[in-house]
Amino acid sequence: MFGFIKELGKIDVEWNDNKFRSYVKSVESDYILIDFLFYKGSEYNIPEENWVAVKFKEKAGVYSGDCQILGRDNSRIPGLKISYPTDIKFIQQREYVRVPLKLKTELVIFPEAGTDVKVQEINTLDISGSGFCYISDKPLEKHSKVISIIYLSNPAEKPIEVTLQHVYSRTFFANGKEIYKNAFTFNDLDEKLKDKILKEIFLYELELRKKGI
């Protein structure tokens, strides 16, 4: 029943609108030990007996449920003890085609240092139902959160606003200049909004077929 819980496996924790990423350190008979939770570089303490929402991501999909905070463990393997999840749900992972579709997008960047929020206009390099990439001449600065506002090809459609998870920023050279490819995944994008992006991709591919490409 709990075969999806594996040592070193990633776990996402959510409590009071705060989201944390951790990993499983040890799977015991009556509890799960995960790494301590951190927010902006500092350990974040959730009081014992509180319930948190958790997600375990697998290739096949995502297992979600609720776990109770059982307290710290400062013994041989230090970490945070949580209960086994209850109310387990499984969402199958859909496979998405990534296409080189350019869509105007605004990135709302919340700097890690707590300075003023910055808005950056970009065009996507490619996009799928799970995320997108874009090219920049500077690396993405350290941040606490990034939100994207994606403008669809139909101006009558409301832009899609979604929180992003930064995957990587990789450097490469083009025309003798160092540039960066930045990749993001969507965080909990509503299925209806995801379908709108998939429709954009379908129309893009349909147009290419009409052109014989």
ROSE-4610 file (N, C-alpha, C; in Angstrom, 1 decimal, always signed):
// ROSE-4610
residu = [M/M/M/F/F/F/G/G/G/F/F/F/I/I/I/K/K/K/E/E/E/L/L/L/G/G/G/K/K/K/I/I/I/D/D/D/V/V/V/E/E/E/W/W/W/N/N/N/D/D/D/N/N/N/K/K/K/F/F/F/R/R/R/S/S/S/Y/Y/Y/V/V/V/K/K/K/S/S/S/V/V/V/E/E/E/S/S/S/D/D/D/Y/Y/Y/I/I/I/L/L/L/I/I/I/D/D/D/F/F/F/L/L/L/F/F/F/Y/Y/Y/K/K/K/G/G/G/S/S/S/E/E/E/Y/Y/Y/N/N/N/I/I/I/P/P/P/E/E/E/E/E/E/N/N/N/W/W/W/V/V/V/A/A/A/V/V/V/K/K/K/F/F/F/K/K/K/E/E/E/K/K/K/A/A/A/G/G/G/V/V/V/Y/Y/Y/S/S/S/G/G/G/D/D/D/C/C/C/Q/Q/Q/I/I/I/L/L/L/G/G/G/R/R/R/D/D/D/N/N/N/S/S/S/R/R/R/I/I/I/P/P/P/G/G/G/L/L/L/K/K/K/I/I/I/S/S/S/Y/Y/Y/P/P/P/T/T/T/D/D/D/I/I/I/K/K/K/F/F/F/I/I/I/Q/Q/Q/Q/Q/Q/R/R/R/E/E/E/Y/Y/Y/V/V/V/R/R/R/V/V/V/P/P/P/L/L/L/K/K/K/L/L/L/K/K/K/T/T/T/E/E/E/L/L/L/V/V/V/I/I/I/F/F/F/P/P/P/E/E/E/A/A/A/G/G/G/T/T/T/D/D/D/V/V/V/K/K/K/V/V/V/Q/Q/Q/E/E/E/I/I/I/N/N/N/T/T/T/L/L/L/D/D/D/I/I/I/S/S/S/G/G/G/S/S/S/G/G/G/F/F/F/C/C/C/Y/Y/Y/I/I/I/S/S/S/D/D/D/K/K/K/P/P/P/L/L/L/E/E/E/K/K/K/H/H/H/S/S/S/K/K/K/V/V/V/I/I/I/S/S/S/I/I/I/I/I/I/Y/Y/Y/L/L/L/S/S/S/N/N/N/P/P/P/A/A/A/E/E/E/K/K/K/P/P/P/I/I/I/E/E/E/V/V/V/T/T/T/L/L/L/Q/Q/Q/H/H/H/V/V/V/Y/Y/Y/S/S/S/R/R/R/T/T/T/F/F/F/F/F/F/A/A/A/N/N/N/G/G/G/K/K/K/E/E/E/I/I/I/Y/Y/Y/K/K/K/N/N/N/A/A/A/F/F/F/T/T/T/F/F/F/N/N/N/D/D/D/L/L/L/D/D/D/E/E/E/K/K/K/L/L/L/K/K/K/D/D/D/K/K/K/I/I/I/L/L/L/K/K/K/E/E/E/I/I/I/F/F/F/L/L/L/Y/Y/Y/E/E/E/L/L/L/E/E/E/L/L/L/R/R/R/K/K/K/K/K/K/G/G/G/I/I/I]
num = [1/1/1/2/2/2/3/3/3/4/4/4/5/5/5/6/6/6/7/7/7/8/8/8/9/9/9/10/10/10/11/11/11/12/12/12/13/13/13/14/14/14/15/15/15/16/16/16/17/17/17/18/18/18/19/19/19/20/20/20/21/21/21/22/22/22/23/23/23/24/24/24/25/25/25/26/26/26/27/27/27/28/28/28/29/29/29/30/30/30/31/31/31/32/32/32/33/33/33/34/34/34/35/35/35/36/36/36/37/37/37/38/38/38/39/39/39/40/40/40/41/41/41/42/42/42/43/43/43/44/44/44/45/45/45/46/46/46/47/47/47/48/48/48/49/49/49/50/50/50/51/51/51/52/52/52/53/53/53/54/54/54/55/55/55/56/56/56/57/57/57/58/58/58/59/59/59/60/60/60/61/61/61/62/62/62/63/63/63/64/64/64/65/65/65/66/66/66/67/67/67/68/68/68/69/69/69/70/70/70/71/71/71/72/72/72/73/73/73/74/74/74/75/75/75/76/76/76/77/77/77/78/78/78/79/79/79/80/80/80/81/81/81/82/82/82/83/83/83/84/84/84/85/85/85/86/86/86/87/87/87/88/88/88/89/89/89/90/90/90/91/91/91/92/92/92/93/93/93/94/94/94/95/95/95/96/96/96/97/97/97/98/98/98/99/99/99/100/100/100/101/101/101/102/102/102/103/103/103/104/104/104/105/105/105/106/106/106/107/107/107/108/108/108/109/109/109/110/110/110/111/111/111/112/112/112/113/113/113/114/114/114/115/115/115/116/116/116/117/117/117/118/118/118/119/119/119/120/120/120/121/121/121/122/122/122/123/123/123/124/124/124/125/125/125/126/126/126/127/127/127/128/128/128/129/129/129/130/130/130/131/131/131/132/132/132/133/133/133/134/134/134/135/135/135/136/136/136/137/137/137/138/138/138/139/139/139/140/140/140/141/141/141/142/142/142/143/143/143/144/144/144/145/145/145/146/146/146/147/147/147/148/148/148/149/149/149/150/150/150/151/151/151/152/152/152/153/153/153/154/154/154/155/155/155/156/156/156/157/157/157/158/158/158/159/159/159/160/160/160/161/161/161/162/162/162/163/163/163/164/164/164/165/165/165/166/166/166/167/167/167/168/168/168/169/169/169/170/170/170/171/171/171/172/172/172/173/173/173/174/174/174/175/175/175/176/176/176/177/177/177/178/178/178/179/179/179/180/180/180/181/181/181/182/182/182/183/183/183/184/184/184/185/185/185/186/186/186/187/187/187/188/188/188/189/189/189/190/190/190/191/191/191/192/192/192/193/193/193/194/194/194/195/195/195/196/196/196/197/197/197/198/198/198/199/199/199/200/200/200/201/201/201/202/202/202/203/203/203/204/204/204/205/205/205/206/206/206/207/207/207/208/208/208/209/209/209/210/210/210/211/211/211/212/212/212/213/213/213]
x = [+0.8/+0.0/+0.9/+2.0/+2.9/+4.2/+4.1/+5.3/+5.9/+5.1/+5.6/+6.5/+6.5/+7.4/+8.7/+9.7/+11.1/+12.1/+13.1/+14.2/+14.9/+15.2/+15.8/+14.8/+13.5/+12.5/+12.1/+11.7/+11.3/+9.9/+9.7/+8.4/+8.1/+6.9/+6.5/+5.5/+5.8/+4.9/+4.3/+3.0/+2.3/+1.6/+1.8/+1.1/+0.8/-0.4/-0.8/-0.3/-0.5/-0.1/+1.4/+2.2/+3.6/+4.0/+4.9/+5.3/+6.7/+7.1/+8.4/+8.8/+10.0/+10.5/+11.5/+11.3/+12.2/+12.4/+13.0/+13.2/+13.1/+12.8/+12.7/+14.0/+14.3/+15.6/+15.5/+14.3/+14.2/+12.7/+12.4/+11.0/+11.0/+10.3/+10.2/+8.8/+8.6/+7.4/+6.2/+6.5/+5.4/+5.5/+6.5/+6.6/+7.6/+7.6/+8.5/+9.4/+10.7/+11.6/+12.0/+11.8/+12.1/+13.2/+13.8/+14.7/+14.0/+14.6/+14.0/+13.5/+12.5/+11.9/+12.6/+12.9/+13.6/+12.8/+12.8/+12.2/+13.2/+13.5/+14.5/+15.8/+16.2/+17.5/+17.5/+16.4/+16.3/+15.3/+15.6/+14.7/+13.3/+12.3/+10.9/+10.3/+9.8/+9.2/+7.7/+7.1/+5.7/+5.4/+4.5/+4.2/+3.7/+4.1/+3.7/+2.2/+1.7/+0.3/-0.5/+0.2/-0.5/-0.5/-1.5/-1.6/-1.1/-0.3/+0.2/-0.2/-0.3/-0.6/+0.7/+0.8/+2.1/+1.9/+2.9/+2.9/+4.2/+4.0/+5.2/+5.1/+6.1/+6.0/+6.8/+6.1/+6.7/+6.6/+7.3/+7.2/+5.8/+5.1/+3.7/+2.7/+3.0/+2.1/+2.4/+1.4/+1.6/+0.7/+1.3/+0.5/+0.4/-0.8/-1.0/-1.8/-1.7/-2.4/-2.1/-2.5/-2.3/-1.4/-0.4/+0.4/+0.4/+0.6/+0.7/+2.1/+2.5/+3.8/+4.0/+5.0/+5.2/+6.3/+7.1/+8.2/+9.6/+10.6/+12.0/+12.6/+13.5/+14.3/+15.8/+16.4/+17.8/+18.8/+18.4/+19.3/+20.3/+20.6/+21.7/+21.4/+20.1/+19.7/+18.8/+19.2/+18.3/+17.3/+16.2/+15.1/+13.8/+12.8/+11.4/+10.6/+9.9/+9.1/+7.7/+7.1/+5.7/+5.0/+3.7/+2.9/+2.8/+2.4/+2.1/+0.9/+0.8/-0.3/-1.6/-2.7/-4.0/-4.7/-5.9/-6.7/-5.8/-5.2/-4.2/-5.0/-4.5/-5.1/-3.9/-4.2/-3.2/-3.7/-2.8/-3.1/-2.1/-2.6/-1.7/-1.1/+0.2/+1.0/+0.7/+0.3/+0.0/+1.3/+1.5/+2.7/+2.3/+3.2/+2.9/+4.0/+3.5/+4.4/+4.9/+6.2/+6.8/+7.1/+6.6/+6.7/+7.4/+8.1/+8.7/+7.8/+6.8/+5.8/+6.1/+6.2/+6.5/+5.3/+5.1/+4.0/+4.6/+4.0/+4.4/+4.0/+5.0/+4.8/+5.5/+4.9/+5.5/+5.9/+7.1/+7.6/+7.6/+6.8/+6.8/+7.7/+8.9/+10.0/+10.0/+9.9/+10.0/+11.4/+12.3/+13.7/+13.8/+14.8/+15.0/+15.3/+16.0/+16.4/+15.3/+14.1/+13.0/+12.9/+13.6/+13.6/+12.4/+12.2/+11.1/+10.8/+9.6/+9.2/+9.5/+10.0/+10.4/+9.6/+9.2/+8.5/+9.3/+9.4/+10.3/+9.4/+9.5/+8.8/+9.7/+9.1/+9.9/+9.0/+9.5/+8.8/+9.2/+8.3/+8.7/+9.5/+10.5/+11.2/+10.5/+9.9/+9.1/+8.1/+7.1/+6.1/+5.4/+4.9/+4.1/+3.1/+2.3/+1.3/+1.9/+3.2/+3.8/+4.8/+5.1/+6.1/+6.6/+7.6/+8.2/+9.6/+10.3/+11.7/+11.7/+12.7/+13.0/+14.5/+14.9/+16.3/+16.5/+17.6/+18.0/+19.5/+19.9/+21.3/+21.9/+21.1/+21.5/+20.9/+21.6/+20.9/+19.8/+18.9/+17.8/+18.3/+17.9/+18.4/+17.7/+18.4/+17.8/+16.5/+15.5/+14.2/+13.5/+12.4/+11.5/+10.3/+9.9/+8.8/+8.8/+8.3/+8.2/+6.8/+6.1/+4.8/+4.8/+4.2/+4.2/+2.7/+2.7/+1.4/+1.6/+0.9/+1.1/-0.1/+0.2/-0.8/-1.0/-2.2/-2.6/-2.7/-2.7/-2.7/-4.0/-5.1/-6.4/-6.5/-6.5/-6.5/-7.7/-8.8/-10.0/-9.9/-8.9/-8.7/-8.0/-8.4/-7.7/-6.4/-5.3/-4.0/-4.0/-3.1/-3.0/-1.9/-2.3/-1.4/-1.2/+0.1/+0.5/+1.8/+2.0/+3.3/+4.2/+5.5/+6.4/+7.4/+8.0/+9.1/+10.3/+11.3/+12.5/+13.3/+13.5/+14.2/+15.7/+16.0/+17.5/+17.7/+18.9/+19.4/+20.7/+20.8/+22.0/+22.6/+23.9/+24.6/+25.0/+25.0/+25.5/+25.9/+26.6/+27.1/+26.4/+26.0/+25.3/+25.9/+26.4/+27.0/+28.1/+28.9/+30.0/+29.6/+28.3/+27.8/+27.3/+27.5/+27.0/+25.6/+24.7/+23.3/+22.8/+21.6/+21.0/+19.7/+19.6/+18.3/+17.7/+16.5/+15.9/+14.6/+14.5/+13.4/+12.5/+11.2/+10.3/+9.2/+8.7/+7.5/+6.4/+5.1/+4.0/+3.7/+3.3/+2.9/+1.4/+0.9/-0.6/-1.4/-1.1/-1.9/-3.3/-4.3/-5.7/-5.9/-6.6/-6.8/-7.4/-8.3/-9.0/-8.0/-7.1/-6.1/-5.0/-4.7/-3.8/-4.3/-5.6/-6.3/-6.2/-6.2/-6.1/-4.7/-3.6/-2.3/-2.2/-2.8/-2.8/-3.5/-4.5/-5.2/-4.3/-3.6/-2.6/-1.6/-1.1/-0.2/-0.8/-2.0/-2.7/-2.9/-3.3/-3.5/-2.2/-1.1/+0.2/+0.6/+0.5/+0.8/-0.1/-1.4/-2.3/-1.8/-1.4/-0.9/+0.3/+1.2/+2.4/+2.0/+1.0/+0.6/+0.0/-0.7/-1.3/-0.2/+0.9/+2.1/+3.0/+2.6/+3.4/+4.8/+4.8/+6.1/+6.1]
y = [-1.2/+0.0/+1.3/+1.2/+2.4/+2.2/+1.4/+1.1/+2.3/+3.4/+4.6/+5.4/+5.1/+5.8/+5.1/+5.8/+5.1/+6.1/+5.5/+6.3/+7.1/+8.3/+9.3/+9.8/+9.3/+9.8/+11.3/+12.1/+13.5/+13.5/+14.5/+14.7/+16.2/+16.6/+18.0/+18.2/+19.2/+19.4/+20.8/+20.8/+22.1/+22.3/+23.5/+23.8/+25.3/+25.7/+27.1/+27.9/+27.4/+28.1/+28.2/+27.5/+27.5/+26.1/+26.1/+24.9/+24.6/+23.4/+23.0/+21.7/+21.6/+20.4/+19.7/+18.4/+17.6/+16.3/+15.4/+14.0/+13.0/+11.8/+10.7/+10.2/+10.3/+9.8/+8.4/+8.0/+6.6/+6.3/+5.0/+4.5/+3.5/+3.9/+3.1/+2.4/+1.5/+0.8/+1.6/+2.7/+3.5/+5.0/+5.4/+6.7/+6.8/+8.0/+8.3/+9.4/+9.3/+10.4/+11.1/+12.4/+13.2/+14.3/+14.9/+16.0/+17.2/+18.0/+19.2/+20.1/+20.9/+21.8/+23.2/+23.8/+25.1/+26.1/+27.3/+28.4/+29.6/+30.1/+31.2/+30.9/+29.7/+29.3/+29.0/+29.1/+28.9/+27.7/+26.9/+25.8/+26.3/+25.7/+26.1/+25.0/+25.4/+24.5/+24.5/+23.3/+23.2/+22.5/+23.1/+22.4/+21.0/+20.2/+18.8/+18.7/+17.6/+17.2/+17.9/+18.9/+19.6/+18.6/+18.8/+17.9/+18.8/+18.1/+18.8/+17.9/+18.6/+18.0/+17.5/+16.3/+15.8/+15.3/+15.3/+14.7/+13.9/+12.7/+11.9/+11.7/+12.2/+12.2/+10.9/+10.2/+9.0/+9.3/+8.4/+8.6/+8.4/+7.5/+7.2/+8.2/+9.0/+10.0/+10.5/+11.1/+11.7/+11.1/+10.7/+10.2/+11.4/+11.7/+12.8/+12.3/+13.0/+12.6/+13.6/+13.2/+14.0/+13.3/+14.0/+13.4/+14.3/+13.7/+14.4/+14.6/+15.8/+16.1/+15.4/+14.5/+13.8/+14.4/+15.2/+15.9/+15.6/+16.2/+16.1/+14.8/+14.3/+13.2/+13.6/+13.8/+14.3/+13.1/+11.9/+10.8/+10.6/+9.3/+9.0/+9.6/+9.5/+10.2/+11.3/+12.5/+13.6/+13.9/+14.3/+14.7/+15.0/+15.1/+15.4/+14.1/+13.7/+12.5/+12.9/+12.2/+12.4/+11.0/+11.0/+9.8/+9.3/+8.0/+7.6/+8.3/+8.6/+9.4/+8.7/+9.5/+9.1/+9.7/+9.2/+9.8/+9.9/+8.8/+8.8/+8.8/+9.7/+9.8/+9.7/+9.1/+9.0/+9.7/+10.5/+11.2/+10.7/+10.1/+9.6/+10.7/+10.5/+11.6/+11.5/+12.6/+12.6/+13.0/+12.3/+12.7/+13.8/+14.8/+16.0/+16.2/+16.6/+17.0/+18.4/+18.6/+19.9/+20.4/+21.6/+22.2/+23.6/+24.0/+25.3/+26.4/+26.6/+27.6/+28.8/+30.0/+31.2/+31.9/+32.1/+32.8/+33.9/+35.1/+36.2/+35.8/+36.0/+35.7/+36.7/+37.0/+37.8/+36.9/+37.1/+36.4/+37.4/+37.1/+37.9/+37.2/+37.9/+37.2/+37.9/+37.0/+37.5/+37.2/+38.1/+37.9/+37.3/+36.4/+35.7/+36.7/+37.8/+38.8/+39.7/+39.5/+40.2/+41.6/+41.9/+43.2/+43.3/+44.4/+44.6/+43.5/+43.2/+42.2/+42.8/+41.9/+42.3/+41.6/+42.3/+41.7/+41.7/+40.5/+40.4/+39.9/+40.5/+40.0/+39.1/+38.0/+37.0/+36.4/+35.6/+34.7/+33.3/+32.4/+31.0/+30.5/+29.7/+29.0/+27.8/+27.0/+25.9/+25.7/+25.0/+24.8/+23.5/+23.0/+21.7/+21.9/+20.9/+20.9/+20.9/+20.7/+20.6/+21.7/+22.5/+23.6/+24.3/+25.1/+25.8/+26.2/+26.6/+27.1/+28.4/+29.2/+30.5/+30.8/+31.7/+32.0/+33.4/+33.6/+34.9/+35.1/+36.4/+36.7/+36.8/+36.6/+36.6/+35.4/+34.8/+33.7/+34.2/+33.4/+33.7/+34.0/+35.1/+35.5/+34.6/+34.5/+33.7/+34.3/+33.4/+33.9/+33.0/+33.5/+32.7/+32.2/+32.9/+32.4/+33.1/+32.3/+32.9/+32.6/+33.6/+33.4/+33.8/+33.0/+33.3/+33.7/+34.7/+35.1/+34.9/+33.9/+33.4/+33.9/+34.7/+35.3/+34.3/+33.9/+32.9/+33.7/+32.9/+33.5/+34.3/+33.8/+34.5/+35.6/+36.9/+38.0/+38.0/+37.3/+37.3/+36.4/+35.5/+34.5/+35.2/+34.9/+35.5/+34.8/+35.6/+35.1/+34.0/+33.1/+32.0/+32.4/+32.4/+32.8/+31.5/+31.2/+30.0/+30.1/+29.6/+29.5/+28.5/+28.8/+28.0/+27.3/+26.2/+25.6/+25.6/+26.3/+26.4/+25.1/+24.5/+23.2/+23.4/+24.3/+24.5/+25.8/+26.3/+27.3/+26.9/+26.5/+26.0/+27.0/+27.1/+28.0/+27.3/+28.0/+27.6/+28.8/+28.6/+29.7/+29.7/+30.9/+31.1/+32.4/+32.3/+33.5/+34.1/+33.2/+33.7/+34.3/+34.2/+34.9/+33.8/+34.0/+33.1/+33.5/+32.5/+32.7/+31.6/+31.7/+30.8/+30.2/+28.9/+28.3/+28.0/+28.5/+28.4/+27.5/+26.5/+25.6/+25.7/+25.6/+25.7/+24.6/+24.1/+23.3/+24.1/+23.8/+24.4/+23.7/+24.6/+24.1/+24.0/+22.8/+22.6/+23.5/+23.3/+24.1/+23.4/+24.2/+23.7/+23.0/+21.9/+21.1/+21.9/+22.7/+23.5/+24.5/+25.1/+26.0/+25.2/+24.0/+23.1/+22.7/+22.5/+22.1/+23.3/+24.5/+25.7/+25.7/+25.4/+25.3/+24.2/+23.0/+21.9/+22.2/+23.1/+23.5/+24.4/+25.3/+26.1/+25.2/+24.2/+23.3/+22.5/+22.1/+21.4/+22.3/+23.5/+24.5/+24.8/+24.9/+25.1/+23.9/+22.7/+21.5/+21.4/+21.8/+21.7/+22.7/+23.9/+24.9/+24.4/+23.7/+23.1/+22.0/+21.2/+20.2/+20.8/+21.9/+22.5/+23.0/+23.5/+24.0/+22.9/+21.6/+20.5/+20.4/+20.9/+20.9/+19.7]
z = [+0.0/+0.0/+0.0/+0.7/+0.8/+0.0/-1.1/-1.9/-2.5/-2.7/-3.3/-2.4/-1.1/-0.1/-0.1/-0.6/-0.7/-0.1/+0.5/+1.1/-0.1/+0.2/-0.7/-1.7/-1.7/-2.5/-2.1/-3.1/-2.9/-2.3/-1.4/-0.9/-0.8/-1.3/-1.2/+0.0/+0.8/+2.0/+1.9/+2.3/+2.3/+3.6/+4.1/+5.4/+5.5/+5.7/+5.8/+4.6/+3.4/+2.2/+2.0/+2.8/+2.7/+2.1/+1.1/+0.4/+0.6/+0.9/+1.1/+0.3/+0.0/-0.7/+0.2/+0.4/+1.3/+0.6/+1.4/+0.9/+2.1/+1.8/+2.8/+3.2/+4.5/+5.0/+5.5/+6.1/+6.6/+6.6/+6.3/+6.4/+7.5/+8.6/+9.8/+9.9/+10.8/+10.9/+11.3/+12.1/+12.6/+12.3/+11.5/+11.1/+9.9/+9.2/+8.1/+8.6/+8.4/+8.7/+7.5/+7.4/+6.3/+6.7/+5.8/+6.1/+6.7/+7.5/+8.0/+6.9/+7.2/+6.3/+6.4/+5.2/+5.2/+4.4/+4.9/+4.1/+4.1/+3.0/+2.8/+3.6/+3.5/+4.1/+5.6/+6.2/+7.6/+7.9/+8.9/+9.3/+9.7/+9.2/+9.5/+10.3/+11.5/+12.5/+12.4/+12.1/+12.2/+13.5/+14.3/+15.7/+15.5/+16.5/+16.6/+16.6/+16.0/+15.9/+14.9/+14.2/+13.1/+11.9/+11.0/+9.8/+8.6/+7.7/+6.5/+5.3/+4.1/+2.9/+2.3/+1.7/+1.2/-0.2/-1.0/-2.4/-2.6/-3.1/-3.5/-5.0/-5.7/-7.2/-7.7/-8.6/-9.2/-10.7/-11.5/-13.0/-13.5/-12.8/-13.3/-12.9/-11.8/-11.4/-10.0/-9.3/-8.0/-7.0/-5.8/-4.7/-3.7/-3.3/-2.3/-1.1/+0.0/+1.2/+2.3/+3.5/+4.7/+5.7/+6.3/+7.3/+8.6/+9.7/+11.0/+11.4/+11.8/+12.3/+13.7/+13.8/+15.0/+15.9/+15.3/+16.0/+15.4/+16.0/+15.6/+16.1/+15.3/+15.8/+15.7/+16.8/+16.9/+17.2/+16.9/+17.2/+16.1/+15.8/+14.8/+13.4/+13.0/+11.7/+12.1/+12.2/+12.5/+11.4/+11.8/+10.8/+11.4/+10.6/+11.1/+10.9/+12.0/+11.9/+11.6/+10.6/+10.2/+10.1/+10.3/+10.2/+8.8/+8.6/+7.3/+6.7/+5.4/+4.9/+5.0/+5.2/+5.1/+3.9/+3.6/+2.5/+1.2/+0.9/-0.3/-1.6/-2.5/-3.8/-4.8/-6.0/-7.0/-8.3/-8.9/-10.1/-11.1/-12.2/-13.2/-14.0/-14.2/-14.9/-16.4/-17.0/-18.4/-19.2/-20.3/-21.1/-22.1/-22.1/-22.9/-23.9/-25.1/-26.2/-26.0/-26.2/-26.0/-27.5/-27.8/-29.1/-29.0/-30.1/-30.1/-30.4/-29.5/-29.6/-28.8/-29.4/-28.7/-28.3/-27.0/-26.4/-25.5/-25.6/-24.8/-23.3/-22.4/-21.0/-20.1/-19.0/-18.0/-16.8/-16.3/-15.1/-14.0/-12.9/-11.7/-10.7/-10.4/-9.6/-8.3/-7.2/-5.9/-5.4/-5.3/-4.9/-3.5/-3.4/-2.1/-1.0/-1.3/-0.3/+0.2/-0.4/+0.1/-0.5/-1.6/-2.2/-3.1/-3.8/-4.6/-5.7/-5.9/-6.9/-8.3/-9.1/-10.5/-11.5/-12.6/-13.7/-14.9/-15.5/-16.7/-17.9/-19.0/-20.2/-21.0/-21.4/-22.2/-23.3/-24.1/-25.0/-24.8/-24.7/-24.4/-25.6/-25.3/-26.4/-26.8/-25.9/-26.1/-24.9/-25.1/-24.1/-24.2/-23.0/-23.0/-21.9/-21.7/-20.6/-19.2/-19.1/-17.8/-17.5/-18.5/-18.3/-19.6/-19.4/-20.6/-20.3/-21.4/-21.4/-22.0/-21.7/-22.3/-22.3/-23.2/-23.3/-22.7/-22.0/-21.4/-21.5/-21.4/-21.5/-20.1/-19.0/-17.6/-16.9/-15.9/-15.2/-14.3/-14.0/-13.2/-11.7/-11.2/-9.8/-8.8/-7.6/-6.5/-6.1/-5.9/-5.7/-4.6/-4.1/-3.2/-3.9/-5.0/-5.8/-7.2/-8.2/-9.5/-10.0/-10.5/-11.1/-12.6/-13.5/-14.9/-15.3/-16.2/-16.8/-18.3/-18.8/-20.2/-21.0/-22.1/-23.0/-24.1/-24.3/-25.4/-26.7/-27.8/-29.1/-29.4/-28.8/-28.9/-27.9/-28.3/-27.3/-26.4/-26.9/-26.1/-24.9/-24.9/-23.8/-22.7/-21.5/-20.3/-20.1/-19.8/-19.6/-18.5/-18.6/-17.6/-16.6/-15.3/-14.3/-13.4/-13.2/-12.5/-11.8/-10.7/-10.0/-10.6/-10.7/-11.4/-10.4/-10.8/-10.1/-11.0/-10.6/-11.4/-11.5/-12.7/-12.9/-13.1/-14.0/-14.2/-15.1/-15.0/-15.9/-16.5/-17.8/-18.4/-19.4/-19.3/-20.2/-21.5/-22.6/-23.9/-24.7/-25.8/-26.6/-27.9/-28.3/-29.6/-30.2/-31.4/-32.1/-31.2/-30.5/-29.7/-28.4/-28.0/-26.8/-25.9/-24.6/-23.6/-23.2/-23.3/-23.0/-22.1/-21.6/-20.6/-21.1/-21.0/-21.2/-19.8/-19.6/-18.3/-18.4/-17.5/-17.6/-16.3/-16.5/-15.4/-15.6/-14.5/-14.5/-13.8/-14.2/-13.6/-12.2/-11.2/-9.9/-9.8/-9.8/-9.5/-10.5/-11.8/-12.8/-12.9/-12.8/-13.0/-14.3/-14.3/-15.5/-16.6/-16.3/-17.4/-18.0/-17.2/-17.8/-18.6/-18.1/-18.8/-20.1/-20.2/-21.5/-22.5/-21.9/-22.8/-23.5/-22.7/-23.2/-24.3/-23.9/-24.9/-26.2/-26.1/-27.3/-28.1/-27.5/-28.2/-29.0/-28.3/-28.9/-30.1/-29.9/-31.0/-32.2/-32.0/-33.1/-33.8/-33.0/-33.6/-34.5/-34.0/-34.8/-36.0/-35.9/-37.0/-38.1/-37.7/-38.7/-39.4/-38.7/-39.3/-40.3/-40.0/-40.9/-42.2/-42.0/-43.2/-44.1/-43.5/-44.3/-44.8/-44.4/-44.9/-44.2/-43.0/-42.2/-41.2]
